[in-house]
Amino acid sequence: MLVKNIEKKEKSIALLTVEIEKEEFEEAINAAYKKNKGRINVPGFRKGKAPLKIIENMYGKSVFYEDAVDEIAPEAYVFAVEQEKLEVVGRPSIADMDITDDRVLTLTFRTALYPEVNLKQYKGLEAVKGEAVVTDEDVAGEIEIVRSKNSRLVSVEGREATMGDTVTIDFEGFLDGVPFEGGKAEQYSLKLGSNSFVPGFEDQVAGMKAGEEKDINITFPTDYAPELAGKDVIFKVKVHEVKETIYPELDDEFAKDVSEFDTFEEYKKSVADKLKKEKEEAAKTAFRQGLVQKLIDNLEADIPDEMIDEQLEKMVEDYASSLQAQGIALEEYLRMVGVSMEDFVKSGRVNAENQVKVSLALKKIVELENLEASDEEIEAEYKKLAENYKIEIDRVKAVVPLEQMKTDVVMIKAEDLVCASGVEIKAESKAAEKSEDETAKEKEAPKKKPAAKKTSKKTSEKDTEEQ
């Protein structure tokens, strides 16, 4: 074999032209013949026993060419890649093929190359770092969630249902006097004010008492199911029971019931501390994400579509596997949410492209900084994964090969390096900086005279010069 030519195109695409000598191609033809001869009938010969030359004379010299090319193409491609020391990505394709009369085969492969990467800057990048501010309202809201979880429903007699109450009802919907599908239920528990029913339904149930029956007039929204959208319907409703939500008092007893603290003030402080820690972690994560975004903004690389396609395919496979673990097929899930596979894949492409850019940038930093993974760091990462997934470390090692873990560790180190050198910018100072920039631009902008009347282009240019 001989690599005849390498032609590099845009988007990190290359055309590799490889010549396969007559002897090598004939070996591939012979292999194709042995694989297929059992399916060929030739008069005078038992099935599978006809010689190659007889079959070629009968069906043509090129009868096995296609299969022979399939046989030898992978070997020729690997030969060219190794010979030229190319770093390729994605799957190659045959862009052109030529077979001479004396059976010299020339194949031109179209393949994507790992792109040349340049980083204009990766240290000292700036990103907004939000403050972890916890307000009294934040604390009260968190406590109210816990309070609601510890509430109880108590049946009330003789009074009308109000918003916030839970009612047990029977209902049936009618369109033009005919019951419609999905519009009926018995002993249904509905919390008034939850907005879980069509607009107007819960408002009209409010005011009803246990044992009362009522016809409710509803107009379905225009964006509802087509058969009911914008239609006027009547629901026949019967209330069986009205229940009031009783919330516990926010006192020391409440604190003892829901926490390890003896007083409400101690519990309240613990909630504030927890929220502050969560907000600090969220701010830290957002800061890192901001720095990574700035990093890929500084990336210069002619990324082939094949790299993005490959990452997108992996993302879809991972998502499908995650759903499958819950007993749901991806196709079934997409039907449930009303999204086509085409739209689902299309929506993930931007994310796939960003992931490819992040990977390219971090690998470049690994190269520039000569980052390496020590045995201790690799073992620590295995241990961390085992703890996160609550499985034995040996199982993690069986799933994640050593070389993959080495790559993961140095990529983490590269991102840590970017973040350690990152410059924190407060959100308000960023806004002020923008405001100052806008003010400066306004000062620099030339003053325009009020237009008193329409002038010719020549006159306008003269006026400008005079200014």
TORKOL-4160 file (C-alpha; in steps of 0.2 Angstrom, whole numbers, padded with zeros to 4 digits, m for minus):
467
<pt num="1" X="0000" Y="0000" Z="0000"/>
<pt num="2" X="0005" Y="0018" Z="m0003"/>
<pt num="3" X="m0002" Y="0034" Z="0003"/>
<pt num="4" X="m0003" Y="0045" Z="m0013"/>
<pt num="5" X="m0009" Y="0061" Z="m0006"/>
<pt num="6" X="m0017" Y="0070" Z="0009"/>
<pt num="7" X="m0028" Y="0085" Z="0005"/>
<pt num="8" X="m0033" Y="0095" Z="0020"/>
<pt num="9" X="m0050" Y="0104" Z="0019"/>
<pt num="10" X="m0060" Y="0116" Z="0030"/>
<pt num="11" X="m0068" Y="0111" Z="0047"/>
<pt num="12" X="m0053" Y="0099" Z="0050"/>
<pt num="13" X="m0057" Y="0087" Z="0036"/>
<pt num="14" X="m0044" Y="0078" Z="0026"/>
<pt num="15" X="m0045" Y="0067" Z="0010"/>
<pt num="16" X="m0033" Y="0053" Z="0011"/>
<pt num="17" X="m0029" Y="0044" Z="m0005"/>
<pt num="18" X="m0021" Y="0027" Z="m0004"/>
<pt num="19" X="m0016" Y="0015" Z="m0018"/>
<pt num="20" X="m0018" Y="m0004" Z="m0015"/>
<pt num="21" X="m0006" Y="m0014" Z="m0026"/>
<pt num="22" X="m0013" Y="m0027" Z="m0038"/>
<pt num="23" X="m0007" Y="m0042" Z="m0027"/>
<pt num="24" X="m0016" Y="m0035" Z="m0011"/>
<pt num="25" X="m0032" Y="m0031" Z="m0020"/>
<pt num="26" X="m0032" Y="m0049" Z="m0028"/>
<pt num="27" X="m0030" Y="m0056" Z="m0010"/>
<pt num="28" X="m0046" Y="m0046" Z="m0005"/>
<pt num="29" X="m0055" Y="m0052" Z="m0020"/>
<pt num="30" X="m0051" Y="m0070" Z="m0016"/>
<pt num="31" X="m0057" Y="m0067" Z="0002"/>
<pt num="32" X="m0073" Y="m0060" Z="m0005"/>
<pt num="33" X="m0075" Y="m0075" Z="m0016"/>
<pt num="34" X="m0072" Y="m0088" Z="m0002"/>
<pt num="35" X="m0085" Y="m0078" Z="0008"/>
<pt num="36" X="m0098" Y="m0078" Z="m0005"/>
<pt num="37" X="m0096" Y="m0093" Z="m0016"/>
<pt num="38" X="m0108" Y="m0104" Z="m0007"/>
<pt num="39" X="m0122" Y="m0092" Z="m0012"/>
<pt num="40" X="m0118" Y="m0093" Z="m0031"/>
<pt num="41" X="m0126" Y="m0106" Z="m0043"/>
<pt num="42" X="m0115" Y="m0110" Z="m0058"/>
<pt num="43" X="m0121" Y="m0124" Z="m0070"/>
<pt num="44" X="m0111" Y="m0139" Z="m0070"/>
<pt num="45" X="m0104" Y="m0136" Z="m0053"/>
<pt num="46" X="m0111" Y="m0140" Z="m0036"/>
<pt num="47" X="m0116" Y="m0125" Z="m0026"/>
<pt num="48" X="m0100" Y="m0117" Z="m0018"/>
<pt num="49" X="m0088" Y="m0127" Z="m0029"/>
<pt num="50" X="m0086" Y="m0116" Z="m0044"/>
<pt num="51" X="m0069" Y="m0109" Z="m0046"/>
<pt num="52" X="m0066" Y="m0090" Z="m0045"/>
<pt num="53" X="m0061" Y="m0088" Z="m0064"/>
<pt num="54" X="m0077" Y="m0097" Z="m0069"/>
<pt num="55" X="m0088" Y="m0086" Z="m0059"/>
<pt num="56" X="m0079" Y="m0070" Z="m0065"/>
<pt num="57" X="m0081" Y="m0076" Z="m0083"/>
<pt num="58" X="m0100" Y="m0079" Z="m0080"/>
<pt num="59" X="m0104" Y="m0063" Z="m0070"/>
<pt num="60" X="m0090" Y="m0051" Z="m0075"/>
<pt num="61" X="m0073" Y="m0047" Z="m0069"/>
<pt num="62" X="m0080" Y="m0035" Z="m0056"/>
<pt num="63" X="m0092" Y="m0047" Z="m0048"/>
<pt num="64" X="m0083" Y="m0047" Z="m0031"/>
<pt num="65" X="m0075" Y="m0029" Z="m0032"/>
<pt num="66" X="m0088" Y="m0022" Z="m0020"/>
<pt num="67" X="m0085" Y="m0035" Z="m0007"/>
<pt num="68" X="m0067" Y="m0034" Z="m0009"/>
<pt num="69" X="m0066" Y="m0016" Z="m0006"/>
<pt num="70" X="m0076" Y="m0018" Z="0010"/>
<pt num="71" X="m0063" Y="m0031" Z="0015"/>
<pt num="72" X="m0048" Y="m0021" Z="0012"/>
<pt num="73" X="m0054" Y="m0003" Z="0015"/>
<pt num="74" X="m0052" Y="m0003" Z="0034"/>
<pt num="75" X="m0035" Y="m0010" Z="0033"/>
<pt num="76" X="m0030" Y="0003" Z="0020"/>
<pt num="77" X="m0037" Y="0017" Z="0031"/>
<pt num="78" X="m0028" Y="0012" Z="0047"/>
<pt num="79" X="m0012" Y="0010" Z="0036"/>
<pt num="80" X="m0014" Y="0028" Z="0030"/>
<pt num="81" X="m0018" Y="0035" Z="0047"/>
<pt num="82" X="m0003" Y="0027" Z="0055"/>
<pt num="83" X="0009" Y="0030" Z="0041"/>
<pt num="84" X="0005" Y="0049" Z="0042"/>
<pt num="85" X="0003" Y="0049" Z="0061"/>
<pt num="86" X="m0014" Y="0057" Z="0060"/>
<pt num="87" X="m0026" Y="0060" Z="0075"/>
<pt num="88" X="m0043" Y="0056" Z="0068"/>
<pt num="89" X="m0060" Y="0057" Z="0075"/>
<pt num="90" X="m0077" Y="0050" Z="0070"/>
<pt num="91" X="m0080" Y="0037" Z="0056"/>
<pt num="92" X="m0072" Y="0039" Z="0039"/>
<pt num="93" X="m0081" Y="0037" Z="0023"/>
<pt num="94" X="m0075" Y="0033" Z="0005"/>
<pt num="95" X="m0076" Y="0048" Z="m0005"/>
<pt num="96" X="m0069" Y="0041" Z="m0021"/>
<pt num="97" X="m0063" Y="0024" Z="m0029"/>
<pt num="98" X="m0054" Y="0019" Z="m0044"/>
<pt num="99" X="m0049" Y="0002" Z="m0051"/>
<pt num="100" X="m0038" Y="0000" Z="m0066"/>
<pt num="101" X="m0039" Y="m0014" Z="m0079"/>
<pt num="102" X="m0024" Y="m0022" Z="m0071"/>
<pt num="103" X="m0033" Y="m0021" Z="m0054"/>
<pt num="104" X="m0024" Y="m0008" Z="m0045"/>
<pt num="105" X="m0036" Y="0000" Z="m0032"/>
<pt num="106" X="m0036" Y="0018" Z="m0027"/>
<pt num="107" X="m0046" Y="0023" Z="m0012"/>
<pt num="108" X="m0049" Y="0041" Z="m0006"/>
<pt num="109" X="m0055" Y="0042" Z="0012"/>
<pt num="110" X="m0064" Y="0057" Z="0019"/>
<pt num="111" X="m0060" Y="0058" Z="0037"/>
<pt num="112" X="m0061" Y="0071" Z="0051"/>
<pt num="113" X="m0045" Y="0076" Z="0060"/>
<pt num="114" X="m0043" Y="0082" Z="0078"/>
<pt num="115" X="m0042" Y="0100" Z="0076"/>
<pt num="116" X="m0028" Y="0112" Z="0079"/>
<pt num="117" X="m0032" Y="0121" Z="0095"/>
<pt num="118" X="m0026" Y="0138" Z="0101"/>
<pt num="119" X="m0031" Y="0146" Z="0118"/>
<pt num="120" X="m0029" Y="0165" Z="0118"/>
<pt num="121" X="m0030" Y="0165" Z="0137"/>
<pt num="122" X="m0034" Y="0152" Z="0151"/>
<pt num="123" X="m0027" Y="0160" Z="0167"/>
<pt num="124" X="m0034" Y="0175" Z="0175"/>
<pt num="125" X="m0051" Y="0174" Z="0167"/>
<pt num="126" X="m0065" Y="0184" Z="0175"/>
<pt num="127" X="m0083" Y="0178" Z="0180"/>
<pt num="128" X="m0096" Y="0185" Z="0191"/>
<pt num="129" X="m0097" Y="0177" Z="0208"/>
<pt num="130" X="m0113" Y="0180" Z="0217"/>
<pt num="131" X="m0115" Y="0183" Z="0236"/>
<pt num="132" X="m0123" Y="0170" Z="0247"/>
<pt num="133" X="m0136" Y="0181" Z="0255"/>
<pt num="134" X="m0149" Y="0172" Z="0265"/>
<pt num="135" X="m0164" Y="0183" Z="0269"/>
<pt num="136" X="m0177" Y="0181" Z="0283"/>
<pt num="137" X="m0190" Y="0177" Z="0269"/>
<pt num="138" X="m0178" Y="0163" Z="0263"/>
<pt num="139" X="m0178" Y="0155" Z="0280"/>
<pt num="140" X="m0197" Y="0157" Z="0283"/>
<pt num="141" X="m0200" Y="0149" Z="0266"/>
<pt num="142" X="m0189" Y="0134" Z="0270"/>
<pt num="143" X="m0197" Y="0132" Z="0287"/>
<pt num="144" X="m0215" Y="0134" Z="0279"/>
<pt num="145" X="m0211" Y="0119" Z="0267"/>
<pt num="146" X="m0207" Y="0108" Z="0282"/>
<pt num="147" X="m0222" Y="0115" Z="0292"/>
<pt num="148" X="m0233" Y="0110" Z="0277"/>
<pt num="149" X="m0226" Y="0093" Z="0277"/>
<pt num="150" X="m0231" Y="0091" Z="0295"/>
<pt num="151" X="m0248" Y="0098" Z="0293"/>
<pt num="152" X="m0264" Y="0087" Z="0295"/>
<pt num="153" X="m0281" Y="0087" Z="0287"/>
<pt num="154" X="m0296" Y="0089" Z="0298"/>
<pt num="155" X="m0314" Y="0087" Z="0292"/>
<pt num="156" X="m0325" Y="0102" Z="0295"/>
<pt num="157" X="m0344" Y="0102" Z="0296"/>
<pt num="158" X="m0357" Y="0115" Z="0292"/>
<pt num="159" X="m0346" Y="0128" Z="0283"/>
<pt num="160" X="m0342" Y="0132" Z="0265"/>
<pt num="161" X="m0326" Y="0127" Z="0257"/>
<pt num="162" X="m0312" Y="0140" Z="0255"/>
<pt num="163" X="m0296" Y="0142" Z="0246"/>
<pt num="164" X="m0283" Y="0131" Z="0255"/>
<pt num="165" X="m0296" Y="0118" Z="0260"/>
<pt num="166" X="m0296" Y="0100" Z="0253"/>
<pt num="167" X="m0312" Y="0094" Z="0246"/>
<pt num="168" X="m0318" Y="0076" Z="0241"/>
<pt num="169" X="m0329" Y="0077" Z="0226"/>
<pt num="170" X="m0338" Y="0068" Z="0212"/>
<pt num="171" X="m0338" Y="0077" Z="0195"/>
<pt num="172" X="m0343" Y="0073" Z="0178"/>
<pt num="173" X="m0341" Y="0085" Z="0163"/>
<pt num="174" X="m0354" Y="0087" Z="0148"/>
<pt num="175" X="m0351" Y="0095" Z="0131"/>
<pt num="176" X="m0368" Y="0099" Z="0123"/>
<pt num="177" X="m0376" Y="0088" Z="0135"/>
<pt num="178" X="m0365" Y="0073" Z="0131"/>
<pt num="179" X="m0352" Y="0067" Z="0144"/>
<pt num="180" X="m0334" Y="0068" Z="0137"/>
<pt num="181" X="m0319" Y="0057" Z="0139"/>
<pt num="182" X="m0308" Y="0060" Z="0154"/>
<pt num="183" X="m0321" Y="0072" Z="0162"/>
<pt num="184" X="m0327" Y="0060" Z="0176"/>
<pt num="185" X="m0321" Y="0055" Z="0193"/>
<pt num="186" X="m0327" Y="0049" Z="0210"/>
<pt num="187" X="m0321" Y="0053" Z="0228"/>
<pt num="188" X="m0308" Y="0064" Z="0220"/>
<pt num="189" X="m0297" Y="0074" Z="0232"/>
<pt num="190" X="m0294" Y="0092" Z="0227"/>
<pt num="191" X="m0285" Y="0106" Z="0236"/>
<pt num="192" X="m0293" Y="0122" Z="0232"/>
<pt num="193" X="m0280" Y="0135" Z="0225"/>
<pt num="194" X="m0268" Y="0121" Z="0219"/>
<pt num="195" X="m0273" Y="0126" Z="0201"/>
<pt num="196" X="m0273" Y="0108" Z="0196"/>
<pt num="197" X="m0290" Y="0109" Z="0187"/>
<pt num="198" X="m0295" Y="0119" Z="0172"/>
<pt num="199" X="m0296" Y="0138" Z="0176"/>
<pt num="200" X="m0312" Y="0143" Z="0185"/>
<pt num="201" X="m0316" Y="0126" Z="0192"/>
<pt num="202" X="m0309" Y="0127" Z="0209"/>
<pt num="203" X="m0315" Y="0145" Z="0211"/>
<pt num="204" X="m0333" Y="0139" Z="0209"/>
<pt num="205" X="m0331" Y="0124" Z="0220"/>
<pt num="206" X="m0326" Y="0136" Z="0234"/>
<pt num="207" X="m0341" Y="0141" Z="0243"/>
<pt num="208" X="m0349" Y="0124" Z="0243"/>
<pt num="209" X="m0353" Y="0113" Z="0258"/>
<pt num="210" X="m0352" Y="0095" Z="0261"/>
<pt num="211" X="m0367" Y="0086" Z="0254"/>
<pt num="212" X="m0370" Y="0100" Z="0241"/>
<pt num="213" X="m0372" Y="0098" Z="0223"/>
<pt num="214" X="m0369" Y="0111" Z="0209"/>
<pt num="215" X="m0367" Y="0113" Z="0190"/>
<pt num="216" X="m0351" Y="0123" Z="0186"/>
<pt num="217" X="m0350" Y="0132" Z="0169"/>
<pt num="218" X="m0332" Y="0131" Z="0162"/>
<pt num="219" X="m0324" Y="0137" Z="0146"/>
<pt num="220" X="m0309" Y="0127" Z="0141"/>
<pt num="221" X="m0293" Y="0137" Z="0137"/>
<pt num="222" X="m0290" Y="0139" Z="0118"/>
<pt num="223" X="m0273" Y="0130" Z="0120"/>
<pt num="224" X="m0281" Y="0114" Z="0128"/>
<pt num="225" X="m0284" Y="0098" Z="0119"/>
<pt num="226" X="m0291" Y="0101" Z="0102"/>
<pt num="227" X="m0308" Y="0092" Z="0105"/>
<pt num="228" X="m0311" Y="0104" Z="0120"/>
<pt num="229" X="m0301" Y="0119" Z="0116"/>
<pt num="230" X="m0312" Y="0135" Z="0118"/>
<pt num="231" X="m0328" Y="0125" Z="0121"/>
<pt num="232" X="m0341" Y="0129" Z="0135"/>
<pt num="233" X="m0344" Y="0114" Z="0146"/>
<pt num="234" X="m0354" Y="0110" Z="0162"/>
<pt num="235" X="m0347" Y="0100" Z="0176"/>
<pt num="236" X="m0359" Y="0092" Z="0188"/>
<pt num="237" X="m0351" Y="0092" Z="0205"/>
<pt num="238" X="m0355" Y="0084" Z="0222"/>
<pt num="239" X="m0345" Y="0088" Z="0238"/>
<pt num="240" X="m0343" Y="0074" Z="0250"/>
<pt num="241" X="m0332" Y="0081" Z="0263"/>
<pt num="242" X="m0322" Y="0098" Z="0267"/>
<pt num="243" X="m0306" Y="0096" Z="0276"/>
<pt num="244" X="m0296" Y="0110" Z="0283"/>
<pt num="245" X="m0277" Y="0110" Z="0284"/>
<pt num="246" X="m0271" Y="0112" Z="0302"/>
<pt num="247" X="m0253" Y="0118" Z="0303"/>
<pt num="248" X="m0242" Y="0115" Z="0318"/>
<pt num="249" X="m0236" Y="0130" Z="0329"/>
<pt num="250" X="m0219" Y="0137" Z="0326"/>
<pt num="251" X="m0212" Y="0133" Z="0343"/>
<pt num="252" X="m0200" Y="0123" Z="0352"/>
<pt num="253" X="m0210" Y="0107" Z="0351"/>
<pt num="254" X="m0211" Y="0109" Z="0332"/>
<pt num="255" X="m0192" Y="0111" Z="0332"/>
<pt num="256" X="m0190" Y="0095" Z="0342"/>
<pt num="257" X="m0202" Y="0085" Z="0331"/>
<pt num="258" X="m0193" Y="0090" Z="0314"/>
<pt num="259" X="m0175" Y="0092" Z="0320"/>
<pt num="260" X="m0162" Y="0087" Z="0333"/>
<pt num="261" X="m0163" Y="0104" Z="0341"/>
<pt num="262" X="m0172" Y="0108" Z="0357"/>
<pt num="263" X="m0178" Y="0126" Z="0353"/>
<pt num="264" X="m0186" Y="0134" Z="0338"/>
<pt num="265" X="m0172" Y="0148" Z="0338"/>
<pt num="266" X="m0158" Y="0134" Z="0336"/>
<pt num="267" X="m0168" Y="0126" Z="0323"/>
<pt num="268" X="m0171" Y="0142" Z="0313"/>
<pt num="269" X="m0152" Y="0146" Z="0314"/>
<pt num="270" X="m0148" Y="0129" Z="0307"/>
<pt num="271" X="m0160" Y="0132" Z="0293"/>
<pt num="272" X="m0151" Y="0148" Z="0289"/>
<pt num="273" X="m0134" Y="0140" Z="0290"/>
<pt num="274" X="m0140" Y="0126" Z="0278"/>
<pt num="275" X="m0147" Y="0139" Z="0266"/>
<pt num="276" X="m0131" Y="0149" Z="0266"/>
<pt num="277" X="m0120" Y="0134" Z="0263"/>
<pt num="278" X="m0131" Y="0129" Z="0248"/>
<pt num="279" X="m0131" Y="0146" Z="0241"/>
<pt num="280" X="m0112" Y="0147" Z="0243"/>
<pt num="281" X="m0110" Y="0130" Z="0234"/>
<pt num="282" X="m0122" Y="0137" Z="0220"/>
<pt num="283" X="m0112" Y="0153" Z="0218"/>
<pt num="284" X="m0096" Y="0143" Z="0218"/>
<pt num="285" X="m0103" Y="0131" Z="0204"/>
<pt num="286" X="m0110" Y="0146" Z="0194"/>
<pt num="287" X="m0093" Y="0155" Z="0195"/>
<pt num="288" X="m0084" Y="0139" Z="0189"/>
<pt num="289" X="m0097" Y="0138" Z="0175"/>
<pt num="290" X="m0094" Y="0156" Z="0171"/>
<pt num="291" X="m0075" Y="0153" Z="0170"/>
<pt num="292" X="m0077" Y="0138" Z="0159"/>
<pt num="293" X="m0088" Y="0148" Z="0147"/>
<pt num="294" X="m0075" Y="0162" Z="0146"/>
<pt num="295" X="m0062" Y="0148" Z="0143"/>
<pt num="296" X="m0071" Y="0142" Z="0127"/>
<pt num="297" X="m0074" Y="0160" Z="0122"/>
<pt num="298" X="m0055" Y="0160" Z="0121"/>
<pt num="299" X="m0054" Y="0144" Z="0111"/>
<pt num="300" X="m0049" Y="0145" Z="0093"/>
<pt num="301" X="m0052" Y="0128" Z="0084"/>
<pt num="302" X="m0059" Y="0123" Z="0067"/>
<pt num="303" X="m0070" Y="0109" Z="0075"/>
<pt num="304" X="m0077" Y="0096" Z="0062"/>
<pt num="305" X="m0095" Y="0092" Z="0063"/>
<pt num="306" X="m0090" Y="0073" Z="0066"/>
<pt num="307" X="m0084" Y="0077" Z="0083"/>
<pt num="308" X="m0100" Y="0086" Z="0088"/>
<pt num="309" X="m0111" Y="0072" Z="0080"/>
<pt num="310" X="m0101" Y="0059" Z="0090"/>
<pt num="311" X="m0103" Y="0068" Z="0106"/>
<pt num="312" X="m0122" Y="0071" Z="0103"/>
<pt num="313" X="m0124" Y="0052" Z="0099"/>
<pt num="314" X="m0116" Y="0048" Z="0116"/>
<pt num="315" X="m0127" Y="0060" Z="0125"/>
<pt num="316" X="m0142" Y="0053" Z="0117"/>
<pt num="317" X="m0136" Y="0035" Z="0122"/>
<pt num="318" X="m0133" Y="0040" Z="0140"/>
<pt num="319" X="m0150" Y="0048" Z="0141"/>
<pt num="320" X="m0158" Y="0033" Z="0134"/>
<pt num="321" X="m0148" Y="0022" Z="0146"/>
<pt num="322" X="m0154" Y="0033" Z="0161"/>
<pt num="323" X="m0172" Y="0031" Z="0156"/>
<pt num="324" X="m0170" Y="0013" Z="0153"/>
<pt num="325" X="m0164" Y="0010" Z="0171"/>
<pt num="326" X="m0181" Y="0017" Z="0176"/>
<pt num="327" X="m0190" Y="0005" Z="0165"/>
<pt num="328" X="m0194" Y="0018" Z="0151"/>
<pt num="329" X="m0189" Y="0017" Z="0133"/>
<pt num="330" X="m0183" Y="0034" Z="0125"/>
<pt num="331" X="m0195" Y="0033" Z="0111"/>
<pt num="332" X="m0209" Y="0030" Z="0124"/>
<pt num="333" X="m0204" Y="0045" Z="0134"/>
<pt num="334" X="m0203" Y="0056" Z="0119"/>
<pt num="335" X="m0221" Y="0051" Z="0114"/>
<pt num="336" X="m0226" Y="0055" Z="0132"/>
<pt num="337" X="m0219" Y="0073" Z="0131"/>
<pt num="338" X="m0224" Y="0076" Z="0113"/>
<pt num="339" X="m0207" Y="0078" Z="0106"/>
<pt num="340" X="m0200" Y="0070" Z="0090"/>
<pt num="341" X="m0184" Y="0061" Z="0090"/>
<pt num="342" X="m0178" Y="0073" Z="0077"/>
<pt num="343" X="m0182" Y="0088" Z="0088"/>
<pt num="344" X="m0175" Y="0080" Z="0103"/>
<pt num="345" X="m0158" Y="0077" Z="0095"/>
<pt num="346" X="m0158" Y="0094" Z="0087"/>
<pt num="347" X="m0161" Y="0102" Z="0104"/>
<pt num="348" X="m0146" Y="0094" Z="0111"/>
<pt num="349" X="m0133" Y="0099" Z="0098"/>
<pt num="350" X="m0128" Y="0116" Z="0106"/>
<pt num="351" X="m0125" Y="0107" Z="0122"/>
<pt num="352" X="m0115" Y="0094" Z="0113"/>
<pt num="353" X="m0105" Y="0107" Z="0104"/>
<pt num="354" X="m0101" Y="0116" Z="0120"/>
<pt num="355" X="m0095" Y="0099" Z="0128"/>
<pt num="356" X="m0083" Y="0097" Z="0113"/>
<pt num="357" X="m0076" Y="0114" Z="0115"/>
<pt num="358" X="m0073" Y="0112" Z="0134"/>
<pt num="359" X="m0065" Y="0095" Z="0131"/>
<pt num="360" X="m0053" Y="0103" Z="0117"/>
<pt num="361" X="m0049" Y="0118" Z="0129"/>
<pt num="362" X="m0045" Y="0107" Z="0144"/>
<pt num="363" X="m0034" Y="0095" Z="0134"/>
<pt num="364" X="m0024" Y="0110" Z="0127"/>
<pt num="365" X="m0021" Y="0116" Z="0145"/>
<pt num="366" X="m0015" Y="0098" Z="0150"/>
<pt num="367" X="m0003" Y="0099" Z="0135"/>
<pt num="368" X="0003" Y="0117" Z="0139"/>
<pt num="369" X="0005" Y="0114" Z="0158"/>
<pt num="370" X="0012" Y="0096" Z="0156"/>
<pt num="371" X="m0001" Y="0090" Z="0168"/>
<pt num="372" X="0000" Y="0072" Z="0174"/>
<pt num="373" X="m0010" Y="0060" Z="0185"/>
<pt num="374" X="m0001" Y="0052" Z="0200"/>
<pt num="375" X="m0006" Y="0035" Z="0206"/>
<pt num="376" X="m0012" Y="0043" Z="0222"/>
<pt num="377" X="m0024" Y="0055" Z="0213"/>
<pt num="378" X="m0030" Y="0041" Z="0202"/>
<pt num="379" X="m0034" Y="0030" Z="0217"/>
<pt num="380" X="m0043" Y="0045" Z="0226"/>
<pt num="381" X="m0054" Y="0048" Z="0211"/>
<pt num="382" X="m0059" Y="0029" Z="0210"/>
<pt num="383" X="m0063" Y="0030" Z="0229"/>
<pt num="384" X="m0073" Y="0046" Z="0226"/>
<pt num="385" X="m0083" Y="0038" Z="0213"/>
<pt num="386" X="m0086" Y="0022" Z="0223"/>
<pt num="387" X="m0092" Y="0033" Z="0238"/>
<pt num="388" X="m0104" Y="0043" Z="0226"/>
<pt num="389" X="m0112" Y="0028" Z="0219"/>
<pt num="390" X="m0111" Y="0017" Z="0235"/>
<pt num="391" X="m0102" Y="0003" Z="0226"/>
<pt num="392" X="m0086" Y="m0007" Z="0229"/>
<pt num="393" X="m0070" Y="0002" Z="0222"/>
<pt num="394" X="m0066" Y="m0014" Z="0212"/>
<pt num="395" X="m0082" Y="m0013" Z="0202"/>
<pt num="396" X="m0078" Y="0005" Z="0198"/>
<pt num="397" X="m0061" Y="0000" Z="0191"/>
<pt num="398" X="m0069" Y="m0013" Z="0181"/>
<pt num="399" X="m0081" Y="0000" Z="0173"/>
<pt num="400" X="m0068" Y="0014" Z="0171"/>
<pt num="401" X="m0052" Y="0008" Z="0163"/>
<pt num="402" X="m0035" Y="0015" Z="0170"/>
<pt num="403" X="m0031" Y="0025" Z="0154"/>
<pt num="404" X="m0049" Y="0033" Z="0155"/>
<pt num="405" X="m0046" Y="0038" Z="0173"/>
<pt num="406" X="m0029" Y="0046" Z="0170"/>
<pt num="407" X="m0037" Y="0056" Z="0156"/>
<pt num="408" X="m0052" Y="0061" Z="0168"/>
<pt num="409" X="m0040" Y="0066" Z="0182"/>
<pt num="410" X="m0029" Y="0077" Z="0172"/>
<pt num="411" X="m0044" Y="0086" Z="0164"/>
<pt num="412" X="m0051" Y="0089" Z="0182"/>
<pt num="413" X="m0034" Y="0096" Z="0186"/>
<pt num="414" X="m0034" Y="0108" Z="0171"/>
<pt num="415" X="m0051" Y="0114" Z="0175"/>
<pt num="416" X="m0046" Y="0117" Z="0193"/>
<pt num="417" X="m0031" Y="0127" Z="0187"/>
<pt num="418" X="m0042" Y="0138" Z="0177"/>
<pt num="419" X="m0054" Y="0141" Z="0192"/>
<pt num="420" X="m0040" Y="0143" Z="0204"/>
<pt num="421" X="m0033" Y="0158" Z="0194"/>
<pt num="422" X="m0050" Y="0165" Z="0190"/>
<pt num="423" X="m0054" Y="0182" Z="0195"/>
<pt num="424" X="m0071" Y="0185" Z="0205"/>
<pt num="425" X="m0082" Y="0200" Z="0199"/>
<pt num="426" X="m0096" Y="0205" Z="0210"/>
<pt num="427" X="m0113" Y="0206" Z="0200"/>
<pt num="428" X="m0116" Y="0224" Z="0205"/>
<pt num="429" X="m0098" Y="0229" Z="0200"/>
<pt num="430" X="m0101" Y="0221" Z="0183"/>
<pt num="431" X="m0117" Y="0231" Z="0181"/>
<pt num="432" X="m0108" Y="0247" Z="0186"/>
<pt num="433" X="m0094" Y="0243" Z="0174"/>
<pt num="434" X="m0106" Y="0241" Z="0160"/>
<pt num="435" X="m0115" Y="0257" Z="0165"/>
<pt num="436" X="m0098" Y="0266" Z="0165"/>
<pt num="437" X="m0094" Y="0259" Z="0148"/>
<pt num="438" X="m0111" Y="0265" Z="0141"/>
<pt num="439" X="m0108" Y="0282" Z="0148"/>
<pt num="440" X="m0091" Y="0283" Z="0140"/>
<pt num="441" X="m0098" Y="0278" Z="0124"/>
<pt num="442" X="m0111" Y="0292" Z="0125"/>
<pt num="443" X="m0098" Y="0305" Z="0129"/>
<pt num="444" X="m0087" Y="0299" Z="0114"/>
<pt num="445" X="m0102" Y="0299" Z="0102"/>
<pt num="446" X="m0103" Y="0314" Z="0090"/>
<pt num="447" X="m0117" Y="0327" Z="0094"/>
<pt num="448" X="m0130" Y="0327" Z="0080"/>
<pt num="449" X="m0139" Y="0343" Z="0075"/>
<pt num="450" X="m0158" Y="0343" Z="0075"/>
<pt num="451" X="m0164" Y="0339" Z="0058"/>
<pt num="452" X="m0173" Y="0355" Z="0052"/>
<pt num="453" X="m0176" Y="0349" Z="0035"/>
<pt num="454" X="m0171" Y="0336" Z="0022"/>
<pt num="455" X="m0154" Y="0340" Z="0014"/>
<pt num="456" X="m0144" Y="0334" Z="m0001"/>
<pt num="457" X="m0130" Y="0321" Z="0002"/>
<pt num="458" X="m0118" Y="0335" Z="m0003"/>
<pt num="459" X="m0124" Y="0348" Z="0009"/>
<pt num="460" X="m0125" Y="0335" Z="0023"/>
<pt num="461" X="m0106" Y="0330" Z="0020"/>
<pt num="462" X="m0102" Y="0349" Z="0021"/>
<pt num="463" X="m0111" Y="0351" Z="0037"/>
<pt num="464" X="m0102" Y="0337" Z="0045"/>
<pt num="465" X="m0085" Y="0344" Z="0040"/>
<pt num="466" X="m0090" Y="0361" Z="0047"/>
<pt num="467" X="m0094" Y="0352" Z="0064"/>
